[in-house]
Amino acid sequence: MNEQIFSLQPFTSKESLLNLKIAGNVARIANQLTITYALLGNVEEVRIAPPSDTPTRKHELWEDTCFEFFLGVKDSKKYWEFNLSPAGHWNVYRFAGYREGIQEETAFTTLPFSIHSYSDGLALALNVDLDQIVSAEQALDVAITTVIKHKDGEVSYWALTHKGAKADFHLRDSFTIEL
């Protein structure tokens, strides 16, 4: 088992003034990936979509508050982007290289995850079988990110690290966790 705890950093110091914390853990046991996020702090300042009665695959979830992670095959340009909305909506995209050849990953027809709201935060947990896209022997590089949309409409970008001059979750230098 390979498990790591993470804490996300805002892209700019201005974003850190919001008194938010995003942390969690990620693990890979055989080829099961488990990731949990905790959004803590002034969550009343964050625009969080209410839970949907019928969560579905949707595009452009990153335009609102969205928990994301990226999986890249070690020593390959190929990677996947997973998007998880607090409303329960989701999507997975496959890329051939840096922002190249984007396709909806059809290996997943559902991506069930749980969301729990608390007075001082929100928790999200996902357990997904990766056998559909990679073998258990393939090493993965992982980036963990979150887009936060504030009630005033401003957006902040959170990641393990920010390697670019602007917020760019697709930079492979930011895929810093190895599983």
Backbone as a chain_set.jsonl record, in Angstrom:
{"seq": "MNEQIFSLQPFTSKESLLNLKIAGNVARIANQLTITYALLGNVEEVRIAPPSDTPTRKHELWEDTCFEFFLGVKDSKKYWEFNLSPAGHWNVYRFAGYREGIQEETAFTTLPFSIHSYSDGLALALNVDLDQIVSAEQALDVAITTVIKHKDGEVSYWALTHKGAKADFHLRDSFTIEL", "coords": {"N": [[0.845, -1.191, 0.0], [0.463, 2.21, -0.773], [0.274, 5.201, 0.648], [-0.445, 8.638, 0.987], [-0.476, 11.734, 2.675], [-1.896, 14.914, 2.015], [-1.699, 18.495, 1.509], [-3.164, 21.238, 0.117], [-2.087, 24.144, -1.701], [-2.81, 27.602, -2.201], [-2.83, 29.382, -5.367], [-2.012, 32.091, -5.354], [-0.841, 34.383, -2.804], [-2.854, 36.078, -2.033], [-5.127, 34.529, -2.243], [-4.791, 32.877, -0.081], [-5.668, 34.304, 2.045], [-8.244, 33.765, 2.547], [-8.881, 32.116, 4.609], [-9.161, 29.316, 4.306], [-8.682, 25.803, 4.204], [-7.402, 23.059, 2.487], [-7.132, 19.724, 2.509], [-6.084, 16.254, 2.704], [-5.985, 12.746, 1.868], [-4.362, 10.301, -0.207], [-4.342, 7.116, -1.667], [-3.091, 4.027, -2.963], [-4.014, 0.84, -3.333], [-3.193, -2.205, -4.444], [-4.789, -1.982, -7.374], [-6.658, -0.136, -6.703], [-7.67, 3.093, -6.232], [-7.863, 5.43, -3.706], [-9.113, 8.457, -2.638], [-9.394, 11.228, -0.501], [-10.797, 14.33, 0.331], [-10.728, 17.253, 2.354], [-12.368, 20.162, 2.938], [-11.945, 22.918, 4.746], [-12.697, 25.567, 7.089], [-13.655, 28.943, 6.376], [-16.131, 28.108, 4.959], [-18.605, 29.075, 4.369], [-18.204, 31.183, 2.704], [-17.744, 30.079, 0.282], [-18.937, 29.083, -2.873], [-20.957, 26.449, -3.137], [-22.35, 23.909, -4.888], [-25.613, 22.571, -4.43], [-26.39, 19.176, -3.387], [-27.14, 16.881, -5.987], [-30.053, 15.081, -6.983], [-29.816, 13.311, -9.002], [-26.95, 12.57, -9.878], [-24.698, 13.067, -12.574], [-22.545, 12.502, -15.447], [-20.786, 15.319, -16.413], [-19.727, 18.185, -18.285], [-17.214, 20.777, -17.978], [-17.042, 21.209, -15.194], [-15.173, 22.492, -13.675], [-15.737, 25.154, -13.728], [-17.083, 25.905, -11.524], [-16.951, 25.355, -7.941], [-14.841, 22.648, -7.55], [-13.427, 19.499, -7.083], [-10.415, 18.015, -8.006], [-8.229, 15.639, -9.594], [-5.223, 14.419, -11.071], [-3.899, 11.824, -12.991], [-0.964, 10.468, -14.124], [0.789, 8.291, -16.28], [3.836, 7.021, -15.303], [6.835, 8.164, -16.803], [5.64, 8.659, -19.259], [3.711, 10.596, -21.573], [1.012, 10.505, -21.393], [-2.055, 11.095, -19.644], [-4.737, 11.403, -17.178], [-7.585, 13.348, -16.256], [-9.582, 13.856, -13.49], [-12.689, 15.009, -12.464], [-14.659, 16.186, -9.816], [-17.646, 17.171, -8.557], [-19.121, 18.966, -5.826], [-21.841, 18.69, -5.994], [-22.226, 16.165, -6.843], [-21.889, 15.519, -9.471], [-19.699, 14.472, -12.158], [-16.668, 13.857, -14.095], [-14.307, 12.346, -16.382], [-11.362, 12.801, -18.127], [-9.181, 11.951, -20.815], [-5.848, 12.457, -21.841], [-3.443, 12.756, -24.441], [-1.052, 14.012, -24.278], [0.495, 17.002, -22.904], [-2.208, 18.915, -22.447], [-3.18, 17.913, -24.845], [-5.013, 16.126, -27.343], [-7.473, 15.68, -26.004], [-9.993, 13.631, -24.675], [-13.124, 12.352, -23.673], [-13.031, 10.011, -21.121], [-14.129, 6.94, -21.723], [-14.026, 4.546, -20.405], [-15.018, 4.715, -17.905], [-18.223, 4.635, -16.675], [-19.608, 5.431, -14.593], [-18.93, 7.188, -11.582], [-18.902, 6.861, -8.582], [-18.97, 8.702, -5.613], [-18.641, 9.962, -2.259], [-20.108, 12.67, -0.423], [-19.937, 14.829, 2.267], [-21.367, 17.273, 4.251], [-20.462, 19.656, 6.683], [-20.702, 21.868, 9.538], [-18.419, 23.403, 9.558], [-17.113, 22.715, 7.253], [-16.443, 20.543, 4.407], [-16.445, 17.265, 3.19], [-15.094, 14.953, 0.896], [-15.029, 11.803, -0.668], [-13.571, 9.248, -2.612], [-13.409, 6.086, -4.15], [-11.851, 4.278, -6.521], [-11.587, 1.882, -9.119], [-8.782, 1.284, -10.952], [-8.175, -0.494, -12.933], [-9.391, -0.372, -15.389], [-8.055, 1.525, -16.858], [-5.268, 1.534, -16.389], [-2.565, -0.746, -15.641], [-1.938, -2.586, -12.604], [0.759, -2.708, -12.169], [1.878, -0.487, -13.305], [3.515, 2.492, -12.575], [2.31, 5.512, -11.161], [2.12, 9.049, -11.542], [0.89, 11.677, -9.617], [-1.254, 14.481, -9.43], [-2.911, 16.708, -7.315], [-5.702, 18.727, -7.002], [-7.821, 21.644, -6.61], [-10.561, 23.653, -7.49], [-11.863, 26.596, -6.34], [-14.791, 28.343, -6.095], [-15.819, 31.426, -5.148], [-18.357, 33.099, -3.22], [-18.547, 35.698, -4.115], [-17.977, 35.429, -6.74], [-15.336, 35.283, -7.528], [-12.544, 33.194, -8.392], [-10.423, 30.718, -7.064], [-7.371, 28.863, -7.2], [-6.107, 25.798, -6.222], [-3.448, 23.649, -5.349], [-1.079, 20.9, -5.052], [1.414, 21.913, -5.632], [2.551, 24.782, -7.433], [3.828, 25.192, -10.458], [3.962, 26.799, -12.689], [3.836, 30.078, -14.347], [1.292, 30.95, -14.315], [-1.781, 29.698, -12.924], [-1.908, 26.353, -13.582], [-3.005, 23.324, -13.84], [-2.286, 21.175, -15.411], [0.423, 20.892, -15.857], [3.077, 18.689, -15.973], [5.199, 18.742, -14.192], [3.975, 19.296, -11.865], [2.828, 17.011, -10.965], [3.364, 15.497, -8.39], [3.167, 13.424, -6.533], [3.93, 10.04, -6.145], [2.545, 6.974, -6.977]], "CA": [[0.0, 0.0, 0.0], [1.155, 3.483, -0.834], [-0.67, 6.238, 1.079], [0.19, 9.911, 1.281], [-1.299, 12.851, 3.14], [-1.576, 16.124, 1.248], [-2.269, 19.792, 1.838], [-3.093, 22.055, -1.095], [-1.675, 25.536, -1.549], [-3.436, 28.489, -3.184], [-1.905, 29.879, -6.38], [-1.43, 33.359, -4.902], [-0.988, 34.637, -1.369], [-4.16, 36.719, -1.842], [-6.095, 33.461, -2.057], [-4.612, 32.26, 1.237], [-6.329, 35.147, 3.041], [-9.636, 33.363, 2.655], [-9.025, 31.228, 5.765], [-9.577, 27.987, 3.896], [-7.655, 24.769, 4.177], [-7.808, 21.887, 1.717], [-6.18, 18.66, 2.829], [-6.669, 14.935, 2.54], [-5.019, 11.688, 1.632], [-4.523, 9.508, -1.411], [-3.704, 5.808, -1.498], [-3.307, 3.029, -4.009], [-3.87, -0.524, -2.833], [-3.309, -2.958, -5.697], [-5.11, -0.972, -8.382], [-7.752, 0.68, -6.185], [-7.233, 4.421, -5.801], [-8.756, 6.085, -2.754], [-8.724, 9.842, -2.361], [-10.325, 11.989, 0.319], [-10.538, 15.759, 0.458], [-11.437, 17.983, 3.401], [-12.372, 21.61, 2.762], [-12.214, 23.434, 6.088], [-12.534, 27.009, 7.296], [-14.793, 29.814, 6.066], [-16.826, 27.514, 3.814], [-19.799, 29.865, 4.037], [-17.783, 32.108, 1.653], [-17.524, 29.294, -0.929], [-20.134, 28.69, -3.603], [-20.99, 24.992, -3.215], [-23.612, 23.466, -5.49], [-26.333, 21.609, -3.581], [-26.357, 17.807, -3.908], [-28.114, 16.539, -7.021], [-30.748, 13.807, -6.813], [-29.387, 12.439, -10.108], [-25.609, 12.947, -10.341], [-24.376, 12.565, -13.909], [-21.317, 12.962, -16.086], [-21.001, 16.675, -16.939], [-18.543, 18.921, -18.727], [-16.894, 22.108, -17.438], [-17.29, 21.281, -13.753], [-14.169, 23.386, -13.092], [-16.224, 26.531, -13.714], [-17.574, 26.104, -10.169], [-16.134, 24.616, -6.989], [-14.633, 21.313, -8.109], [-12.249, 18.77, -6.613], [-9.823, 17.376, -9.171], [-6.911, 15.032, -9.5], [-4.654, 14.024, -12.345], [-3.063, 10.628, -12.94], [-0.112, 10.302, -15.288], [1.623, 7.095, -16.299], [5.242, 7.412, -15.14], [7.652, 8.127, -18.018], [4.761, 8.741, -20.425], [3.002, 11.877, -21.656], [-0.411, 10.206, -21.224], [-2.611, 11.328, -18.313], [-6.184, 11.548, -17.013], [-8.095, 14.379, -15.344], [-10.824, 13.475, -12.831], [-13.4, 16.16, -11.897], [-15.697, 15.776, -8.869], [-18.405, 18.317, -8.077], [-19.854, 18.745, -4.572], [-23.227, 18.337, -6.324], [-22.249, 14.748, -7.185], [-21.573, 15.348, -10.884], [-18.321, 14.024, -12.347], [-16.19, 13.531, -15.435], [-12.923, 11.905, -16.515], [-10.821, 13.078, -19.458], [-7.892, 11.347, -21.146], [-5.0, 13.309, -22.661], [-2.3, 12.077, -25.044], [0.102, 14.798, -23.839], [0.116, 18.251, -22.243], [-3.408, 19.529, -23.014], [-3.328, 17.425, -26.22], [-5.822, 14.938, -27.602], [-8.466, 15.473, -24.945], [-11.158, 12.801, -24.96], [-13.823, 11.851, -22.498], [-12.615, 8.623, -20.862], [-15.347, 6.12, -21.734], [-13.854, 3.364, -19.552], [-15.829, 4.948, -16.708], [-19.615, 4.996, -16.956], [-20.067, 6.009, -13.331], [-17.819, 7.489, -10.675], [-19.579, 7.158, -7.319], [-18.186, 9.227, -4.496], [-19.506, 10.476, -1.195], [-19.916, 14.055, -0.015], [-20.537, 15.102, 3.572], [-21.258, 18.673, 4.655], [-20.379, 19.93, 8.111], [-20.837, 23.301, 9.799], [-17.154, 24.093, 9.283], [-16.38, 22.126, 6.149], [-17.0, 19.614, 3.455], [-15.553, 16.13, 2.941], [-15.405, 14.199, -0.307], [-14.238, 10.574, -0.714], [-13.743, 8.448, -3.817], [-12.64, 4.855, -4.277], [-12.048, 3.922, -7.92], [-10.788, 0.787, -9.667], [-8.032, 1.804, -12.091], [-7.91, -1.567, -13.896], [-9.963, -0.013, -16.684], [-7.198, 2.442, -17.613], [-3.846, 1.204, -16.212], [-2.335, -1.996, -14.905], [-1.468, -2.376, -11.226], [2.222, -2.617, -12.182], [2.311, 0.811, -13.817], [3.665, 3.569, -11.593], [1.547, 6.71, -11.51], [2.417, 10.355, -10.967], [-0.412, 12.228, -9.266], [-1.432, 15.882, -9.04], [-4.198, 16.881, -6.619], [-6.051, 20.134, -7.193], [-9.197, 22.058, -6.334], [-10.998, 24.982, -7.915], [-12.821, 27.14, -5.377], [-15.519, 29.525, -6.557], [-16.284, 32.165, -3.984], [-19.705, 33.67, -3.373], [-18.453, 36.949, -4.864], [-17.699, 35.098, -8.127], [-13.905, 35.072, -7.76], [-12.12, 31.799, -8.419], [-9.054, 30.476, -6.61], [-6.847, 27.594, -7.678], [-5.341, 25.156, -5.171], [-2.734, 22.464, -5.833], [0.067, 20.48, -4.243], [2.445, 22.885, -5.963], [2.266, 25.559, -8.646], [5.113, 25.291, -11.153], [3.889, 27.731, -13.803], [3.641, 31.507, -14.09], [-0.141, 31.072, -14.019], [-2.335, 28.438, -12.412], [-2.038, 25.379, -14.665], [-2.993, 22.014, -13.205], [-1.855, 20.157, -16.363], [1.884, 20.802, -15.945], [3.526, 17.417, -15.4], [6.085, 19.025, -13.045], [3.119, 19.405, -10.676], [2.369, 15.668, -10.605], [4.479, 15.267, -7.46], [2.984, 12.224, -5.706], [4.11, 8.809, -6.912], [1.788, 5.825, -6.457]], "C": [[0.875, 1.234, 0.0], [0.131, 4.562, -0.508], [0.097, 7.505, 1.416], [-0.856, 10.933, 1.705], [-0.915, 14.075, 2.319], [-2.263, 17.348, 1.84], [-2.084, 20.669, 0.607], [-2.77, 23.505, -0.761], [-2.409, 26.392, -2.575], [-2.391, 29.014, -4.165], [-1.249, 31.192, -5.954], [-1.656, 33.53, -3.407], [-2.312, 35.336, -1.067], [-5.225, 35.661, -1.549], [-5.968, 32.818, -0.68], [-5.277, 33.08, 2.336], [-7.769, 34.717, 3.293], [-9.915, 32.446, 3.838], [-9.661, 29.895, 5.394], [-8.382, 27.06, 3.991], [-8.23, 23.601, 3.389], [-6.733, 20.835, 1.934], [-6.863, 17.323, 2.588], [-5.606, 13.869, 2.442], [-5.385, 10.934, 0.367], [-3.755, 8.214, -1.209], [-4.021, 4.94, -2.708], [-2.991, 1.668, -3.409], [-4.201, -1.432, -4.006], [-3.618, -1.927, -6.774], [-6.372, -0.189, -8.013], [-7.163, 2.003, -5.702], [-8.302, 4.99, -4.879], [-8.233, 7.487, -2.526], [-9.811, 10.492, -1.525], [-9.856, 13.435, 0.37], [-11.309, 16.272, 1.672], [-11.265, 19.467, 3.116], [-12.829, 22.185, 4.093], [-12.026, 24.939, 6.146], [-13.803, 27.77, 6.993], [-15.563, 29.292, 4.844], [-18.108, 28.267, 3.451], [-19.492, 30.903, 2.956], [-17.594, 31.413, 0.307], [-18.863, 28.931, -1.559], [-20.067, 27.173, -3.806], [-22.358, 24.589, -3.744], [-24.298, 22.468, -4.568], [-26.289, 20.214, -4.205], [-27.482, 17.565, -4.913], [-28.773, 15.2, -6.69], [-30.317, 12.795, -7.872], [-28.018, 12.889, -10.619], [-25.297, 12.292, -11.687], [-23.007, 13.05, -14.343], [-21.618, 14.316, -16.722], [-19.667, 17.282, -17.336], [-18.412, 20.234, -17.961], [-17.231, 22.263, -15.962], [-16.34, 22.256, -13.075], [-14.595, 24.849, -13.116], [-16.849, 26.899, -12.371], [-16.634, 25.368, -9.215], [-16.068, 23.155, -7.441], [-13.343, 20.717, -7.545], [-11.724, 17.963, -7.795], [-8.563, 16.619, -8.777], [-6.526, 14.532, -10.88], [-3.775, 12.802, -12.123], [-2.272, 10.545, -14.238], [0.681, 9.026, -15.175], [3.075, 7.558, -16.249], [5.993, 7.198, -16.454], [6.821, 8.074, -19.298], [4.102, 10.115, -20.414], [1.518, 11.728, -21.346], [-0.859, 10.489, -19.786], [-4.12, 11.479, -18.365], [-6.482, 12.665, -16.022], [-9.45, 13.912, -14.823], [-11.423, 14.728, -12.197], [-14.567, 15.674, -11.052], [-16.367, 17.02, -8.297], [-19.063, 17.998, -6.738], [-21.329, 18.399, -4.806], [-23.358, 16.853, -6.656], [-21.947, 14.472, -8.651], [-20.077, 15.055, -11.039], [-17.975, 13.965, -13.831], [-14.747, 13.078, -15.354], [-12.515, 12.147, -17.962], [-9.465, 12.411, -19.61], [-7.154, 12.297, -22.09], [-3.831, 12.488, -23.202], [-0.992, 12.735, -24.604], [-0.41, 16.079, -23.232], [-1.001, 18.954, -23.016], [-3.66, 19.107, -24.467], [-4.245, 16.212, -26.266], [-6.864, 14.647, -26.549], [-9.634, 14.637, -25.469], [-11.819, 12.444, -23.637], [-13.433, 10.382, -22.331], [-13.858, 7.763, -20.707], [-15.213, 4.835, -20.919], [-14.68, 3.488, -18.27], [-17.232, 5.365, -17.138], [-20.284, 5.56, -15.711], [-18.825, 6.257, -12.477], [-18.427, 7.863, -9.321], [-18.599, 7.631, -6.25], [-19.142, 9.805, -3.477], [-19.105, 11.9, -0.832], [-20.634, 14.24, 1.312], [-20.295, 16.566, 3.912], [-21.283, 18.77, 6.168], [-20.497, 21.433, 8.312], [-19.561, 24.063, 9.444], [-16.388, 23.467, 8.127], [-17.176, 21.176, 5.292], [-15.981, 18.499, 3.267], [-16.042, 15.391, 1.704], [-14.493, 12.975, -0.329], [-14.606, 9.766, -1.954], [-12.854, 7.218, -3.727], [-12.914, 4.353, -5.685], [-11.078, 2.817, -8.332], [-10.115, 1.3, -10.938], [-7.753, 0.75, -13.158], [-8.396, -1.222, -15.298], [-9.042, 0.876, -17.514], [-5.706, 2.149, -17.492], [-3.718, -0.128, -15.48], [-1.785, -1.659, -13.521], [0.044, -2.213, -11.166], [2.725, -1.257, -12.65], [2.377, 1.839, -12.697], [2.918, 4.8, -12.097], [2.126, 7.937, -10.817], [1.078, 11.053, -10.78], [-0.299, 13.718, -8.936], [-2.814, 15.983, -8.403], [-4.494, 18.37, -6.594], [-7.499, 20.389, -6.775], [-9.41, 23.453, -6.892], [-12.049, 25.415, -6.91], [-13.469, 28.38, -5.989], [-16.14, 30.179, -5.333], [-17.646, 32.782, -4.268], [-19.69, 34.985, -4.132], [-18.104, 36.705, -6.336], [-16.224, 34.873, -8.441], [-13.582, 33.589, -7.665], [-10.691, 31.718, -7.895], [-8.669, 29.046, -6.967], [-5.877, 27.031, -6.646], [-4.699, 23.887, -5.716], [-1.637, 22.087, -4.848], [1.207, 21.465, -4.398], [2.028, 23.597, -7.241], [3.596, 25.826, -9.332], [5.115, 26.341, -12.265], [3.722, 29.173, -13.366], [2.174, 31.826, -13.835], [-0.623, 29.714, -13.539], [-2.578, 27.499, -13.596], [-1.874, 23.986, -14.072], [-2.424, 20.921, -14.107], [-0.334, 20.008, -16.471], [2.372, 19.533, -15.255], [4.51, 17.615, -14.25], [5.294, 19.12, -11.746], [2.558, 18.055, -10.228], [3.424, 15.101, -9.647], [4.326, 14.053, -6.555], [3.152, 11.01, -6.607], [3.386, 7.658, -6.205], [2.011, 4.614, -7.345]], "O": [[1.896, 1.294, 0.685], [-0.78, 4.813, -1.297], [1.151, 7.457, 2.049], [-1.962, 10.984, 1.166], [0.252, 14.254, 1.968], [-3.255, 17.251, 2.561], [-0.967, 20.823, 0.114], [-3.124, 24.018, 0.301], [-2.612, 25.953, -3.707], [-1.207, 29.084, -3.837], [-0.052, 31.383, -6.172], [-2.541, 32.908, -2.82], [-2.839, 35.204, 0.037], [-6.108, 35.867, -0.717], [-6.943, 32.271, -0.165], [-5.432, 32.59, 3.454], [-8.434, 35.264, 4.173], [-11.057, 32.04, 4.052], [-10.57, 29.41, 6.067], [-7.231, 27.479, 3.875], [-9.377, 23.201, 3.585], [-5.57, 21.036, 1.584], [-8.06, 17.262, 2.307], [-4.47, 14.06, 2.877], [-6.535, 10.923, -0.072], [-2.657, 8.209, -0.652], [-5.048, 5.089, -3.37], [-1.854, 1.384, -3.03], [-5.326, -1.44, -4.505], [-2.778, -1.074, -7.059], [-7.063, 0.347, -8.88], [-6.264, 2.021, -4.862], [-9.484, 5.029, -5.22], [-7.049, 7.681, -2.252], [-11.0, 10.332, -1.799], [-8.659, 13.713, 0.443], [-12.399, 15.79, 1.979], [-10.142, 19.969, 3.06], [-13.964, 21.966, 4.517], [-11.286, 25.515, 5.348], [-14.902, 27.311, 7.307], [-15.633, 29.967, 3.817], [-18.631, 28.109, 2.348], [-20.414, 31.45, 2.351], [-17.316, 32.069, -0.697], [-19.8, 28.524, -0.871], [-19.225, 26.676, -4.554], [-23.388, 24.883, -3.136], [-23.637, 21.608, -3.986], [-26.164, 20.087, -5.423], [-28.62, 17.989, -4.711], [-28.119, 14.293, -6.175], [-30.433, 11.585, -7.676], [-27.929, 13.518, -11.673], [-25.595, 11.117, -11.906], [-22.392, 13.896, -13.694], [-22.581, 14.454, -17.476], [-18.619, 16.934, -16.792], [-19.374, 20.731, -17.377], [-17.66, 23.334, -15.53], [-16.659, 22.794, -12.015], [-13.887, 25.702, -12.58], [-17.116, 28.072, -12.11], [-15.624, 24.815, -9.65], [-17.091, 22.515, -7.681], [-12.298, 21.368, -7.539], [-12.492, 17.309, -8.501], [-7.923, 16.916, -7.768], [-7.373, 14.261, -11.731], [-2.995, 12.756, -11.171], [-2.85, 10.551, -15.325], [1.193, 8.701, -14.104], [3.496, 8.388, -17.055], [5.811, 6.185, -17.129], [7.255, 7.508, -20.302], [3.955, 10.726, -19.356], [0.839, 12.716, -21.068], [-0.15, 10.171, -18.832], [-4.711, 11.656, -19.43], [-5.73, 12.894, -15.075], [-10.354, 13.61, -15.602], [-10.731, 15.436, -11.466], [-15.369, 14.855, -11.501], [-15.721, 17.828, -7.63], [-19.518, 16.873, -6.531], [-21.991, 17.873, -3.911], [-24.471, 16.334, -6.742], [-21.766, 13.317, -9.038], [-19.286, 15.36, -10.146], [-18.848, 14.014, -14.698], [-14.043, 13.379, -14.389], [-13.216, 11.759, -18.897], [-8.696, 12.318, -18.654], [-7.743, 12.864, -23.011], [-3.295, 11.628, -22.504], [0.052, 12.084, -24.564], [-1.617, 16.242, -23.057], [-0.776, 19.512, -24.09], [-4.277, 19.848, -25.231], [-4.255, 15.384, -25.356], [-7.116, 13.485, -26.231], [-10.181, 14.893, -26.542], [-11.152, 12.258, -22.619], [-13.498, 9.605, -23.283], [-14.557, 7.839, -19.697], [-16.193, 4.107, -20.76], [-15.0, 2.486, -17.631], [-17.401, 6.335, -17.878], [-21.39, 6.097, -15.774], [-17.799, 5.599, -12.649], [-18.464, 9.038, -8.955], [-17.548, 7.03, -6.027], [-20.298, 10.102, -3.781], [-17.938, 12.282, -0.919], [-21.793, 13.855, 1.462], [-19.161, 17.043, 3.867], [-22.028, 18.06, 6.843], [-20.401, 22.193, 7.349], [-19.618, 25.235, 9.072], [-15.176, 23.647, 8.009], [-18.39, 21.026, 5.427], [-14.781, 18.763, 3.193], [-17.244, 15.225, 1.495], [-13.302, 13.093, -0.038], [-15.778, 9.619, -2.3], [-11.706, 7.29, -3.289], [-14.054, 4.036, -6.026], [-9.909, 2.819, -7.947], [-10.79, 1.703, -11.886], [-7.154, 1.064, -14.186], [-7.863, -1.73, -16.284], [-9.211, 0.981, -18.729], [-4.945, 2.481, -18.401], [-4.64, -0.571, -14.795], [-1.236, -0.578, -13.305], [0.563, -1.638, -10.209], [3.883, -0.913, -12.414], [1.409, 2.031, -11.96], [2.898, 5.089, -13.293], [2.561, 7.876, -9.667], [0.228, 11.028, -11.671], [0.629, 14.15, -8.252], [-3.776, 15.402, -8.906], [-3.646, 19.177, -6.213], [-8.288, 19.459, -6.611], [-8.545, 24.322, -6.779], [-13.012, 24.691, -6.655], [-12.787, 29.338, -6.353], [-16.889, 29.551, -4.585], [-18.03, 32.96, -5.424], [-20.697, 35.363, -4.731], [-17.952, 37.658, -7.1], [-15.89, 34.334, -9.497], [-14.248, 32.832, -6.959], [-9.85, 32.548, -8.238], [-9.509, 28.149, -7.028], [-4.932, 27.709, -6.242], [-5.332, 23.136, -6.458], [-1.31, 22.846, -3.935], [1.883, 21.811, -3.429], [1.245, 23.069, -8.031], [4.404, 26.609, -8.833], [6.185, 26.73, -12.734], [3.498, 29.464, -12.192], [1.848, 32.841, -13.219], [0.052, 28.702, -13.729], [-3.357, 27.811, -14.497], [-0.758, 23.525, -13.833], [-2.106, 19.837, -13.618], [0.142, 19.077, -17.121], [2.103, 19.331, -14.07], [4.641, 16.729, -13.406], [5.863, 19.036, -10.658], [1.877, 17.982, -9.204], [4.278, 14.314, -10.057], [5.279, 13.685, -5.869], [2.588, 10.955, -7.7], [3.583, 7.407, -5.016], [1.462, 3.544, -7.08]]}, "num_chains": 1, "name": "protein.A"}
